[in-house]
Amino acid sequence: MVKDFLHADKKIYDSVHGFIPFDEFEKELIDSIPFQRLHYIHQLGIAYLVYPGATHTRFEHSLGVMLLASLMFDKICKSVRPDVFHFVPRKGSSDFLYWRRVIRMAALCHDLGHLPFSHVAEKDLLTPWGHEQMTLKVIDSPHLKPVWDKLKATPSYLEDLIDRDIIEDIKKISIGEAKWKALTGKGFTPWERIVSELITGDFFGADRIDYLIRDAKSTGVAYGLFDYHQLIEMLRILPSVDRGADELQLGIDENGLESCEALLLARHFMHRRIYQYSSVKAYNFHLRRYMKANFTAKMFEDLETFLSISDTDVISSLNKAAKDPKAPGHQDAKCVIYRQHRFRAIALPDTMAEKDLKEYKAKNKLQDTDIDWEFQRNNAPPEKLSFPVSRRHVVVQKACNCSDLLLKVPSKKSNWVYISPTCDYDLVAFLSSWPHQ
């Protein structure tokens, strides 16, 4: 039984983590058409036009998330406080082996539903539930049925857990509690919530840890690097400070607090220099507008169509459209392919609202083709970033009471306006005179 689960005789070399081991069940998933498609989905959209090294893909990222999630799971099951001992499965038990299998498979599946160029056109071409809903469709597809059939047939640990549906557990853990509840109306048990946070968590999630260090390494921007080994080593399951001692949360030993601060700083600077960098935003804007003109949400409702379209198809289409003035999205294709006359992306003052831009657009008689904008959703309050910290003498405190830095690092994303190069001078003057306070 242990060999079925823990013996990984295959491996693949990763530029970030070195050798990543996997077993025959994971190989079946990795070799499947939906997972191999991730080879052709860029992790950072079209950011490689600005940072030439940003050509890494969702394929390698998903492998990295599997490795990190496994390490994190092993750690929280090994370093257990006496007051949560009853909650955590013992290493080597059927429960431990089962959930270790689930978290590794869920990590591999968590990005299967991404559109070409990842998040660029997700809000326009997918449902409000985003790529997570598509991920569930892919998991349930005939393409992955052989993987699940083989998994359910062996190993023998499933005989001890006949009350569990391993495929449903993989789906739940891969998309997280919020999206699962929105899509199915069902909640998570406390243990499922902990396991899912190891992948999808807003602070400790393996997804976030891997993309920060991978994006930093690929772009050459060192801001995203931090001591994630220390963070994983200090992970703990702790009694909640906010919800009462009976509620358990993913937290950190106080010796890992600095690594948490470093993670938050890494995320802040990576948003400034990569994800929210003006040139990257401008190219992604043109790509998004081109994809909206050439693809529809209805097209991606069909699973086979979805799986057949990747970045390479969009790039081929862009090249043709850039040469054909009659093609939908011709101007945007030209901006991307020829890198000429692209719009300028400008971060807006926090005090400016959408109605102010509408008034500016009407006053200056601008067309839809001359100006566009995007406003972010309201951000969660800083308290959302808090988590329990285990201090000496078994005392548990809120992270915000242990570190002032966690609350001082800005987490707000900017709002943006995109303006044609023929009209940008007046807009810059308008924004410069706008009151920022």
Summary of the structure (lengths in Angstrom):
residues: 437
radius of gyration: 23.1
end to end distance: 63.9
largest distance: 72.3
contacts: 1414
relative contact order: 0.11
helix: 56%
strand: 10%
